[in-house]
Amino acid sequence: MATETASFGAGKRESHDASAFYRRRLLEHAPSVTTGEPQAPPDEIIDALFCSSSESMSEIPNDCVALMVTSPPYNVGKDYDDDLTLTEYLDLLRRVLAETVRVLEPGGRVAVNVANLGRKPYLPLNHHVAGILQDLGLLLRGEIVWQKARGAGGSCAWGSWRSAKNPTLRDVHEYVLVASKGAYRRSRIGRDTISKDEFLEATTSIWNIKPASAKRVGHPAPFPVDLPRRLIEFYTFEDDLVLDPFIGSGTTAVAAIETGRHFVGYDNDAGYLEVARSRIAAARGISAT
């Protein structure tokens, strides 16, 4: 027999009926669930990289991308950043995410990796990006805490040492914001490839994944292949198309290849795209052996 919502929630999720909660006015602002048919992506965008801004992804037709995974530049002074105001930066993300909504298939998912920045003051980018996703009509699915380190490590940015004068929090995590277009369920059925253990890890809201080495990858702010790989296997079927509008050194493309999916990516920097192509070729060589 299905459990029902008590004072709030239940200890287990199996056969749980939460309809009473979702009828409450707390969620009356949520976008309506809609339906539609996914379109097959054209051959010319399959496993393609474009050296241009993803503010206009005119090469990609509507409704054909299963998942967008990205880690956008944080505008903090890396050698690929522009010195944008917060308003300019958020407007850039809004334009890219609006294009992402256009190309996503019905039920397609978005996974955006962001880090909060600064201390004086603190800039909660995760809240800003979540607001943009909601403003664009996407259905918010949750927020993953990507824990990059267990403890202090070599960091000593603690502000005032052992004093209440000005202690400072040290971030050992980032966020992955997840949303979907129009519906919570995929309208297309395909072959899953995720293992039991990986699925159980993916369904928790805290993911422990070590960061990537910038020197080894050849990009100043790479994210580890394990992060997009888990997202891809969790949210897509084999042979689905995965988009990264800030593909940089090609980490999302490598993860797509390793999981039997296809990719399409954009970046303004031709040098980083060359790094991406080299990593893609290596990934294909490994997978072919």
N, C-alpha and C positions, 0 to 999 in steps of 0.2 A: 504494500500500500504506500502511495506517495506521501511524503511528509509535507507539511505546510509551514508557511512562515509563522513563527511564534513571535516573541517580542522583537527579534530581528534575526533573520537567517536561521541556519541549522548547522549541526555539527558535521553532517555529511551532505554531499551534493547528489547522491544517487536518488533518482525518482523524486526529486524535490519540486514541489509546486510553489513557485514564487509569484503566481499571477496576482495575488492580493497586493503584494508590494508594488508591482508595475502598474496597477490601477490607481495608485495614489498620485496626488497632484505634484509631488516632488519632481517627477520626470515628465511633466506635461510639456516642457520645452523641447523635448527630444525630437529630432527629425523623424518624419514618417518613413516606414519601411516601404520600399518600392520594388518593382520587379523589372526585368529586362533580359535580353539575350546577349551573351558574350559573342564577340566577333573574332574570327581567326586572324591573327596578325599576318601581314604580308611578308613574303620571303625576304624582302630587301631590308627589313629591320631586325631579322633574326640574327642574334649574335653580332650586332653592329655597334660600333662606337662612333659618336658624332662630336666633332670639335666645334661646339657652339654652345650658346647659352640655353639652358633648359627652360627659360622663361617662355620660349616658343618651341615646342616639340612637334613641329609641323610634319615631320617624317612619320609620326605615329598616328594612325587613324583612331577614331573613337572606340572605346569599349573593348580593347583587346589585350590589356595588360592584367595579369593575375595578381601581381604583388609589386609594390614599390618599396624598396629598402634603400635607405640613404643615411649618411651622416653629413649634414651640410656644414660648410665652413662656418666657424663661430665668430668671424670678424674681430679677432683678438690680436692681430698683428703677425700671423704666419705669412710666409713670403707669397702666398697666393691670395691673401685677403685684400679687399679694399677697405679704406677707413670710413665705414658708413656710420651714420647716426643710427640709433636704435630704430627710429621710424623707417629709415631707408632700408635697413637690414630686414625688418619684419615685412616690409612691402615686397622686397625681393623674394622672401620665402613664400609669401602669399601668392605671388604670380606663378612661381614654380609649382606650388601645391594645387593651384587652380588648374594648371595644365595637367597635372597628375590626375586630378579628378576626371577630367575629360577623357583621358586615355584608359583609365581603369575600367575593367569589365564590371557589370553589375555583380555585387558581392565581392569584388576585388578588395584587397587589403593594402593599407599603408602602414609602414613601420619606420618611424623617424627617430634616429639616435641623436640626442642633444645632451649637452652638459650645461649646468648652471655656472655662472661666471661671477668673479669678483667677490669682494668683501666690503668695500667702502664706496658705494653700497653693493649689496648682493643682487644679482640679476637672475631671476628665475625664468630662464628661457623655456623650460618645460611648460610652464603655465601659459606663456605667450603662444607657443606653438600649438598647444591643445586648444586654445581659443580660436586660432586660425582654422584648424581642422573642423571645429564645430561650426564656425561661421560659414565655411564652404559646404555645409550640409552633410558632412561625413558623420557616421555613427561611431562614437568613441567606444573602443573595446576594452581599454585598460592601459596601465602604465607599468612597464617592466623596469625594475631597478637592476642595472648592470653593475654588479660589484666587481671592481677591477683589482682590489687588494683587500686582504683580510685585516691588516693593522697598519701600524705607523710606517713600516718600511724605513726608507732613508729620509723620509720627509721630516722637516723640523719647523714647518710654518704654523706654529701653535700660538702666535701672538705673544701675549705676556705669559712667561713661564711660571706655572703653579700660582697664578694670581688671578683674581676676579677683575683686575684692572682692564684687561682687553684680551681675553682668551679667544682664539680663532678656531673654527671648525675646519678640519682638513677633509676635503672630498676624496673618498675612495670609490665613488660610484658615479655613473651617468644614468640617463633614462632612455628608454625606447617607448615612444608613444604609438599606440596601435589603434587604427580606425578602419572602417570599411565603407564601401560605397553602396548605398541604397538598401542593402540587406545584410543580415548577419551570416547567412549561409551562402556557400558557393552554389551557383545555379548549374555549374558544370560538374560532372563526375569524372574522376580520373584515378590514377594509381598512386596510392600513398607509399612512401619509402621510409618514413620515420620509424625507428626502433621503439620498443616498449620503454626501455630505460630513458631514452632521449625524450620521448613524449611526456613521461612523468616529470622530468626536469623542466621541460618547456612550459608545462601548465602551472608552475609556480611563478610568483611575481618577482622573485629575486633570482637572478642568474649570476653564477660565479664563473667568470670567463677572464682569463689573463689578457692584458692589453698586448698589442702588437709592437714590435720594435721599429721605430721610424727609420733608423739607420739600415736595418736589414731590408725593409720594404722599398726604401727610396722615396718616401713621402713624409712630410713633417708631422702629419696627424692621421696615420692610418688606423682603421679599426680592425680587430682580428677577424680572420676568416671564420672562426667558430661562431661569431655573433650572427652574421647574415646566413651562414649555413643552417643554424638552428631555426631562424625565422623562416627561411625558405622551405625547409622540410616540414615545419609546423603548419604553415599557411598555404602551401601550394601542392599541386600534384606533379608527377613526373611529366616532363615536356612543356610545362607552363612557361610563360614569358615573364621574366622579372626585370623591372626597370630600376636603374639608379641614376637620378638626374644630376648627381654630383659624384660621378664614379671615380674620380681621382686616379689612384694607382690600380684600380680594377679589382678590389677585394670582393665586391658583390658578384662580379663576373666569374671569378675563380670559384666562389661558393656555389654559383649556379651550375657550373661545369661539373663540379665534384658531386652534385646531387642529381644530375641528369635533367637539369632545366636549361632553358635558353635565357639569354640576357640581351638588354639593350641599354646603352649608357651615354651620358653627355658630360662633357667637361670643356671649359674654356682653354685649358692649358695643354698645348700639343705635347709638351715634354712629359707630363704625367700620363697622357694617353699612350705614349711610347712605352713607358714603364708598364702600363696596364696590358698592352699587347704582348709584351715579353712574358708577363706572369700568366696570361691566358694561354700562350703557346706552351709554357712549361706545364700548366695544369692539364692541357690536352695530351701532352706527351706522357704524363704520369698515368692518366686515366686509360690511355691506349695500351699500356703494358700489362 
